[in-house]
């Protein structure tokens, strides 16, 4: 009450307290053990529910008589027990005791100086070994530890011949460990280099997008590359449909450069559709689909990587004007020197370099009057004929260099038809379903190898339906399935069927000469 001229709330409190004639005393904080209620918040008495997390663990409890009975079922252990209980101190007795075996209350133990434990280990009969592994590896409290961790737990308590090897094989073939644990080995599959082909004999196609819609309604880029000369064609599409892809292939590529022999693409719905199959079948083109989740097998993927920064630089802030830049980007890509061939795609395609604006302003050849077309073209043809073997040799050298560098961090592994494998998954998280890809298996199996398309690509099927191919997979997505036959499991997250739908056999319309498809003519 020593405040001079209190006002407001303090004045009202002072008037109320004075009516009680209080005596105010100072109490040090260390003496004020029970705090005054005026300085502590008052809460209503509420009931709180305390949730307890309970776990149920079944602790093994076996009597000594039961343990002895199980040991006597094993002929090898029974032989040792009989030797100890016979009372003879013969060579067998000396042999077993020197190896650390001893008896206690009718049960056989073995003391091993190699373990950190000072206690003897129980000798496990052969029919009980797997149960011990299940308890110390598969149980929730064991946590599917690696082989060394599992061995450390078991070796201090149990013993049987070949314990470390048995544990290593068990952990290696554990279905859950194969499903969920990462593989620390080098990726499988050595590099396979393509064979040098003629110009426009093999085409690689891919779709780039979706991109911001342009004023003309374009949203996709259809990329086509000649794998021999590295010549690139870029087309802007409104929709990434099979009809649009087939239309541009026929009208802008096939009718300009001729029909190819092979067409390489990924497993996109546009490329595995009936329309694309019909087009290739009618024109005699071999359609080749790359393995699932292995874009490295598609040569056009490299051009996709180059296309992205070029587009980003040219469009700037006007992201919806990308279709206006395709012609310039295509010119730049076709006039750039390729490290593999040592020449530009334009030179390999036309036998000469494309003239640029700088060449027009400083073209020395225009000063030379030459009206003889044959005299001008003949040296080009002769020079190009001499250059072709050198280009082929350079390509092979570059391929050998890449293969040597690539195979350093790879390991060869091959499968045969009939082998069972694990397949690597690519799950996605779903907030609506409360699913996280972190908790999905990393691989699933078993799946059956039906055919080997090459040393690194295989067709797989479900073992229950071996005649139905699920898709083509690269060897780096596969892992040998070594689970014993009596422990075969079924996939928890089965892979979906990939590849081509039902084929249609095309027929040419005699009146129009057009290829007829279920969705109309092309």
C-alpha positions in Angstrom: 0.0 0.0 0.0 3.0 2.3 -0.5 2.0 3.4 -3.9 1.3 7.1 -4.0 -2.0 8.2 -5.6 -3.0 4.8 -7.0 -5.4 5.0 -9.9 -7.5 2.7 -12.1 -7.5 -0.9 -11.2 -5.0 -0.6 -8.4 -7.2 2.1 -6.7 -10.2 -0.2 -6.8 -8.2 -3.2 -5.5 -6.8 -1.0 -2.6 -10.3 0.1 -1.5 -11.5 -3.5 -1.5 -8.5 -4.8 0.5 -8.8 -2.0 3.1 -12.3 -3.1 4.2 -10.7 -6.3 5.5 -8.0 -4.5 7.7 -5.2 -6.7 6.4 -1.7 -6.9 7.8 0.9 -7.1 5.0 4.1 -8.9 5.8 7.1 -9.5 3.5 8.0 -13.1 3.0 11.2 -14.1 1.1 10.7 -16.3 -2.0 12.6 -19.3 -0.6 10.3 -19.2 2.5 7.1 -18.9 0.4 6.9 -22.6 -0.3 3.1 -22.7 -0.7 2.5 -20.0 -3.2 -0.4 -17.5 -2.6 -3.5 -18.2 -4.7 -3.5 -14.6 -5.8 -0.4 -15.2 -7.8 -1.3 -18.6 -9.3 -3.9 -19.3 -12.0 -6.9 -21.3 -11.0 -8.1 -24.0 -13.4 -11.3 -25.8 -13.3 -11.0 -29.5 -12.4 -11.0 -31.3 -15.7 -10.8 -35.0 -16.4 -8.0 -36.1 -18.7 -7.8 -39.4 -20.4 -4.3 -41.0 -20.3 -3.6 -43.3 -23.2 -1.2 -46.1 -22.5 0.7 -47.9 -25.3 0.6 -51.5 -24.5 2.6 -54.2 -26.2 2.2 -58.0 -25.9 5.4 -60.1 -25.9 5.3 -63.8 -25.6 8.3 -64.8 -23.5 9.6 -68.3 -24.1 9.5 -70.5 -21.1 10.5 -74.2 -21.6 11.3 -76.7 -18.9 14.6 -78.5 -18.8 12.9 -81.8 -19.6 11.4 -80.4 -22.8 14.8 -79.0 -23.9 16.4 -82.4 -23.3 13.7 -84.2 -25.3 14.2 -81.8 -28.2 18.0 -82.3 -28.1 17.6 -86.1 -28.1 15.7 -85.9 -31.3 18.8 -84.8 -33.1 21.1 -87.8 -33.8 24.3 -85.8 -33.7 23.4 -84.2 -30.3 22.2 -87.5 -28.9 25.5 -89.1 -29.8 27.4 -86.4 -27.7 24.9 -86.7 -24.8 25.3 -90.5 -24.7 29.0 -90.1 -24.7 28.9 -87.8 -21.6 26.4 -89.9 -19.8 28.2 -93.2 -20.4 30.9 -92.2 -17.9 33.7 -93.4 -20.1 36.8 -91.2 -20.5 37.6 -92.4 -24.0 38.8 -90.5 -27.1 35.3 -89.3 -28.0 34.9 -87.8 -24.5 38.2 -86.0 -24.7 37.3 -84.8 -28.2 34.0 -83.3 -27.2 35.3 -81.7 -24.0 38.3 -80.2 -25.9 35.8 -78.6 -28.3 34.0 -76.9 -25.4 31.0 -79.3 -24.9 29.7 -79.9 -21.4 26.6 -81.2 -19.6 24.5 -79.5 -17.0 21.3 -81.1 -15.6 21.0 -83.4 -18.5 21.2 -80.6 -21.1 24.1 -80.2 -23.6 25.9 -76.9 -23.7 29.0 -75.6 -25.4 31.4 -73.0 -24.2 33.1 -70.9 -26.9 36.0 -68.6 -26.1 35.3 -66.7 -29.3 32.2 -65.1 -28.0 32.1 -62.2 -25.6 29.8 -64.0 -23.2 31.4 -65.9 -20.3 28.4 -68.3 -20.1 28.1 -71.5 -22.1 25.7 -71.6 -25.0 22.8 -74.0 -25.4 23.3 -76.5 -28.2 20.3 -76.2 -30.6 19.0 -79.3 -32.5 18.6 -79.0 -36.2 14.8 -78.8 -36.2 14.8 -75.9 -33.7 17.4 -73.7 -35.5 14.8 -71.9 -37.7 12.6 -71.1 -34.7 15.6 -69.5 -33.0 16.2 -67.4 -36.1 12.6 -66.3 -36.2 12.8 -65.2 -32.6 16.0 -63.2 -33.0 15.4 -61.9 -36.5 11.8 -61.9 -37.5 10.1 -60.9 -34.2 9.1 -57.2 -33.6 11.6 -56.9 -30.8 14.4 -58.2 -33.1 13.7 -55.7 -35.9 15.1 -57.7 -38.8 18.7 -56.9 -38.0 21.5 -57.6 -40.4 23.3 -60.8 -40.3 26.1 -59.6 -38.0 23.7 -58.1 -35.5 21.6 -61.2 -35.5 24.7 -63.4 -35.0 25.8 -61.3 -32.0 22.4 -61.9 -30.3 22.3 -65.6 -31.0 25.9 -66.6 -30.5 25.9 -65.4 -26.9 23.0 -67.7 -26.1 22.9 -70.6 -28.6 25.3 -72.7 -30.6 25.1 -75.2 -33.5 27.6 -76.1 -36.2 27.7 -73.5 -39.1 25.9 -70.9 -37.0 27.3 -67.8 -38.8 26.7 -69.2 -42.3 23.2 -70.4 -41.4 22.3 -66.9 -40.1 23.8 -65.2 -43.2 21.7 -67.4 -45.5 18.6 -66.9 -43.5 18.9 -63.1 -43.4 19.8 -63.0 -47.1 16.6 -64.9 -48.0 14.3 -63.1 -45.6 11.3 -62.0 -47.6 10.7 -58.8 -45.6 14.3 -57.8 -45.7 14.3 -58.2 -49.5 11.1 -56.2 -49.8 12.0 -53.2 -47.6 15.7 -52.9 -47.2 17.9 -51.0 -49.7 20.4 -52.8 -51.9 24.0 -51.6 -51.2 25.5 -53.4 -54.2 26.6 -51.8 -57.4 23.8 -51.4 -59.9 23.4 -54.4 -62.2 23.8 -54.4 -66.0 26.7 -53.5 -68.2 26.4 -50.9 -70.9 25.2 -52.1 -74.3 26.2 -49.8 -77.2 23.9 -49.5 -80.2 25.0 -50.7 -83.7 25.8 -47.9 -86.1 22.8 -47.6 -88.5 22.1 -45.8 -91.8 20.6 -42.4 -91.9 16.9 -42.4 -90.8 17.0 -46.2 -90.3 16.3 -46.0 -86.6 14.2 -43.2 -85.0 13.8 -42.4 -81.3 10.7 -40.5 -80.2 9.5 -38.9 -77.0 7.1 -36.4 -75.6 8.1 -33.3 -73.6 5.5 -31.7 -71.4 2.9 -30.7 -70.5 4.0 -27.0 -70.8 2.1 -23.8 -70.3 -0.6 -23.5 -72.9 0.3 -21.1 -75.7 -2.2 -18.7 -77.4 -2.6 -21.3 -80.2 -3.5 -24.1 -77.7 -0.2 -26.0 -77.8 0.9 -27.8 -74.7 3.3 -30.6 -75.7 6.5 -31.0 -77.7 6.9 -34.1 -79.9 10.6 -34.9 -80.3 11.9 -37.1 -83.1 15.6 -38.0 -83.4 17.6 -40.0 -86.0 19.9 -42.1 -83.9 22.6 -42.2 -86.7 23.0 -38.5 -87.7 21.5 -37.1 -84.4 19.1 -35.0 -86.6 16.2 -33.6 -84.5 12.7 -32.6 -85.4 10.5 -30.7 -82.9 6.7 -30.3 -83.2 4.3 -28.5 -81.0 1.1 -30.5 -80.1 -2.2 -29.5 -78.7 -2.8 -32.9 -77.1 -0.4 -35.8 -76.5 -2.6 -38.4 -78.3 -1.6 -41.4 -80.4 -3.4 -39.9 -83.4 -1.4 -36.7 -83.3 1.9 -38.5 -82.9 1.1 -40.9 -85.8 0.0 -37.9 -87.9 3.2 -35.9 -87.5 5.3 -39.0 -87.9 3.7 -39.8 -91.3 3.3 -36.4 -92.7 6.4 -34.6 -91.4 9.0 -37.3 -91.1 8.1 -40.5 -93.1 7.0 -38.6 -96.2 10.0 -36.3 -96.0 12.9 -38.6 -95.1 11.5 -42.0 -95.9 10.3 -44.9 -93.8 12.6 -46.1 -90.9 13.2 -49.7 -90.0 12.9 -49.3 -86.2 11.0 -46.9 -83.9 12.2 -46.6 -80.3 9.9 -45.2 -77.6 9.0 -45.5 -74.0 5.9 -47.2 -72.6 3.7 -44.1 -72.8 0.1 -44.7 -73.5 0.4 -42.8 -76.8 3.1 -45.2 -78.0 1.6 -48.5 -76.9 -1.8 -47.7 -78.2 -3.5 -49.7 -81.0 -3.2 -46.7 -83.4 0.6 -46.6 -83.1 0.8 -50.4 -83.3 -1.3 -50.4 -86.4 0.7 -47.6 -88.0 4.0 -49.5 -87.5 2.6 -52.8 -88.5 1.1 -51.4 -91.7 4.3 -49.6 -92.8 6.6 -52.5 -91.8 8.3 -50.7 -89.0 9.6 -52.6 -86.0 8.4 -50.9 -82.8 10.7 -51.3 -79.8 9.6 -50.3 -76.3 12.4 -49.5 -73.8 12.3 -51.3 -70.4 10.0 -49.9 -67.7 11.5 -47.1 -65.6 14.7 -47.1 -67.7 14.8 -43.9 -69.8 18.5 -44.3 -70.5 17.6 -46.8 -73.2 15.8 -44.1 -75.2 18.4 -42.0 -77.2 16.0 -39.1 -77.4 16.1 -38.6 -73.6 19.5 -36.9 -74.1 18.0 -34.4 -76.4 15.2 -33.8 -73.9 17.8 -32.8 -71.4 19.4 -30.3 -73.8 16.0 -29.0 -74.8 14.9 -27.9 -71.4 17.6 -25.2 -70.6 17.5 -23.9 -74.2 13.8 -23.3 -73.9 14.1 -21.8 -70.5 16.7 -19.3 -71.7 14.7 -18.2 -74.8 11.3 -17.9 -73.2 12.4 -15.8 -70.2 9.4 -14.6 -68.3 7.0 -15.3 -71.2 6.5 -19.0 -70.5 3.5 -19.3 -72.9 5.6 -18.4 -76.0 7.7 -21.5 -76.1 6.2 -22.7 -79.4 7.7 -19.7 -81.1 11.2 -20.8 -80.1 11.1 -24.4 -81.4 12.3 -23.6 -84.9 15.4 -21.7 -83.6 16.2 -24.4 -81.0 15.9 -27.1 -83.7 18.3 -25.1 -85.9 20.8 -24.7 -83.0 20.7 -28.4 -82.1 21.1 -29.6 -85.7 24.1 -27.2 -86.4 26.0 -28.1 -83.1 28.9 -30.4 -83.3 28.2 -33.9 -81.8 31.0 -35.3 -79.7 30.2 -38.8 -80.7 30.3 -38.3 -84.5 32.7 -35.3 -84.6 30.3 -33.5 -87.0 27.0 -31.6 -86.9 23.8 -33.4 -87.6 23.2 -31.1 -90.6 26.6 -32.1 -92.2 25.8 -35.9 -91.8 22.3 -35.3 -93.2 23.0 -33.1 -96.2 26.8 -33.5 -96.7 27.3 -29.8 -96.0 26.9 -27.3 -93.2 23.8 -25.1 -93.1 24.4 -21.5 -93.9 23.8 -19.0 -91.1 23.3 -15.2 -91.3 27.0 -14.7 -90.7 27.8 -16.9 -93.7 25.5 -14.9 -95.9 27.3 -11.7 -95.0 30.8 -13.2 -95.4 30.3 -15.9 -98.0 33.4 -16.2 -100.1 31.9 -18.9 -102.3 29.4 -16.5 -103.7 32.3 -14.6 -105.3 33.3 -17.6 -107.3 31.2 -18.0 -110.4 30.4 -21.6 -110.8 27.4 -22.6 -112.9 28.4 -26.3 -113.2 26.3 -28.2 -110.6 28.1 -31.5 -111.2 31.5 -30.0 -110.7 30.4 -28.6 -107.3 28.6 -31.6 -106.0 31.1 -34.3 -107.0 33.8 -33.2 -104.6 31.3 -33.2 -101.8 30.2 -36.7 -102.5 33.8 -38.0 -102.8 34.8 -36.3 -99.6 31.7 -37.6 -97.7 32.4 -41.2 -99.0 35.9 -41.0 -97.6 34.7 -39.5 -94.3 32.0 -42.1 -93.6 34.4 -44.9 -92.4 36.2 -42.4 -90.2 33.0 -41.3 -88.6 32.0 -44.9 -88.0 35.4 -45.6 -86.4 35.1 -42.5 -84.2 31.6 -43.5 -83.0 32.9 -47.0 -82.1 35.8 -45.4 -80.1 33.5 -43.1 -78.2 31.2 -46.0 -77.5 34.1 -48.0 -76.1 35.2 -45.1 -73.9 31.7 -44.7 -72.5 31.3 -48.4 -71.9 34.6 -48.6 -70.1 33.7 -45.7 -67.8 30.1 -46.9 -67.3 31.0 -50.5 -66.5 33.4 -49.5 -63.7 30.5 -49.0 -61.3 28.4 -51.8 -62.6 28.2 -55.6 -62.1 27.2 -58.2 -64.6 24.2 -60.3 -63.7 22.2 -62.5 -66.0 18.9 -64.4 -65.7 17.5 -67.3 -67.6 13.8 -68.1 -68.5 12.2 -69.7 -65.5 14.2 -67.7 -62.9 12.3 -65.9 -60.1 13.2 -62.3 -59.3 12.3 -59.4 -57.1 11.2 -56.2 -59.0 11.9 -52.7 -57.8 8.8 -50.6 -57.1 8.3 -46.8 -57.6 5.4 -46.0 -55.2 3.9 -42.6 -54.7 2.6 -41.0 -51.5 -1.1 -40.2 -51.2 -2.3 -37.7 -48.6 -6.0 -38.6 -49.2 -5.4 -42.3 -48.6 -2.9 -41.5 -45.8 -0.2 -43.5 -47.6 3.5 -42.6 -47.6 6.0 -44.0 -50.1 8.5 -44.3 -47.2 6.5 -47.2 -45.8 5.9 -49.0 -49.1 8.1 -52.0 -50.1 11.2 -51.1 -52.2 10.7 -54.3 -54.3 8.1 -57.0 -54.8 8.1 -60.6 -55.8 8.4 -63.3 -56.8 8.0 -62.7 -60.6 9.0 -65.1 -63.3 11.4 -64.4 -66.1 9.7 -65.4 -69.3 12.1 -64.4 -72.0 15.4 -62.5 -72.2 15.2 -59.9 -75.0 18.9 -59.0 -74.5 21.6 -59.6 -71.8 20.1 -56.7 -69.8 16.3 -56.7 -70.6 13.7 -59.4 -69.6 10.0 -60.0 -70.0 8.4 -60.8 -66.6 5.1 -62.5 -65.6 3.3 -63.6 -62.5 4.2 -67.2 -61.7 0.5 -68.1 -61.5 0.0 -66.8 -65.1 3.3 -67.3 -67.0 1.7 -66.8 -70.4 0.7 -63.2 -69.5 3.6 -60.8 -69.8 3.5 -57.9 -67.3 6.2 -55.8 -69.0 9.8 -55.6 -70.0 12.3 -54.7 -67.2 16.0 -53.8 -67.1 18.3 -55.9 -65.0 19.1 -53.0 -62.7 15.5 -53.2 -61.4 15.7 -56.9 -60.7 17.1 -58.9 -57.8 17.5 -62.7 -57.6 14.7 -64.4 -55.7 16.5 -66.9 -53.5 13.7 -67.8 -51.0 13.4 -71.5 -50.5 10.5 -73.1 -52.4 8.6 -74.1 -49.2 8.6 -70.4 -48.2 7.2 -68.9 -51.4 5.3 -65.7 -50.8 2.9 -63.7 -52.9 3.4 -60.0 -53.7 2.0 -57.5 -51.2 1.9 -54.6 -53.7 1.6 -56.4 -57.1 3.1 -54.6 -60.2 0.6 -53.5 -62.9 0.6 -55.0 -66.3 2.5 -52.9 -68.8 3.0 -53.0 -72.5 0.8 -53.3 -75.5 -2.9 -53.8 -75.5 -4.7 -56.1 -77.9 -3.3 -55.9 -81.5 -5.5 -54.9 -84.5 -4.5 -56.3 -87.8 -4.6 -53.3 -90.2 -6.1 -53.5 -93.7 -5.7 -50.9 -96.4 -8.9 -49.4 -97.8 -8.7 -50.2 -101.5 -10.7 -47.1 -102.5 -8.8 -44.5 -100.5 -5.5 -46.3 -99.9 -5.6 -45.1 -96.2 -4.9 -47.1 -93.2 -8.1 -47.9 -91.3 -8.0 -48.0 -87.5 -10.7 -48.5 -84.9 -10.7 -44.7 -84.3 -10.8 -43.6 -87.9 -8.4 -43.2 -90.8 -4.9 -41.7 -90.6 
